[in-house]
């Protein structure tokens, strides 16, 4: 094993937890500006919009204001965005992550990120979390040109001129991390964290945090 | 005098100073991520782009990366945005502002904001500065449908069903605050702060900060 690939969300930091907190802070900030609705009403309306439009839709708060019939929404959208972003100052990786990544680098492994999403958003997370310096490179679906799939991983292997047998993928989602990496011939470690922590897994190993990673990788 | 209108930038908080600091933090964050240029080179290139495109152009950092020939810009744009926004946590109104606004409200004056720009951005400033609660209403050129001009102020007076003789405009820019408000028949106070602090003024009063405001308004 030479190269280890990591997913970001719910693998390196508690993404689901952060999103919930950030959305609640956004809603509170709107209500504090005099929106005229209760926080729980606004929050459940926001969740409906997110379910309908997907979490990457960039105008949740605009739509929320429109559905609430707000006539001059700028004040509330500005408050929501400021509330959402204020949550970022408290965002940290899972407690063991930096220590484990340091150790793996010291032992000579090359570390990468392999993630779905927008390059800008995923880089933003790595920079704010202070994790960018640990990785040789960061592969985001937007730049690769396809969402995580066997093809996604094969493109990365080609770029690195590496055989899949020398690589491990570490992630929390069976169908986005484990299944496609395995199909591309890589070893896999499933991290049982965040909202996708349950369910069957075909991964070589399953872990509750990243601490056992080094010992496992030696066995692969 | 019943109603007092305030400009935001360089009237209620040190906007020019903030922008410089935020841009420098953005550039530093890009260089820290391994951009491969010196901070002063990148900063002067950024200033050129801002001069050319205006400070409200939303893609300064994209353009900066393109001009520097960066092949995969997401990392550096994300760093720049995070660096820029990190500056916001330290942003505060000029030291006397909250005290003066409180006093004026207590004395029965109705306070408003009259500002050029995007509603979202101007609300963002008021919320982050903690100034939103002081104002009865906020008039932004984007919503009013014209930049600060005699027509801009006349529209506001019509909305409030108020005579110009009962109103004072307080701002730092002769041609955007003083001249058009005067033309609409309002009294004017020029604040000598920020990068437009010098130059002649036709304002009824000129002040170095907002402290003398109450006494002046009594004289008008």
Interface residues (C-beta under 8 A of the other chain):
Chain A: X29 X33 X72 X74 X75 X77 X78 X79 X81 X82 X85 X89 X119 X120 X121 X122 X123 X124 X126 X127 X128 X132 X138 X140 X142 X143
Chain B: X29 X33 X72 X74 X75 X77 X78 X79 X81 X82 X85 X89 X119 X120 X121 X122 X123 X124 X126 X127 X128 X132 X138 X140 X142 X143
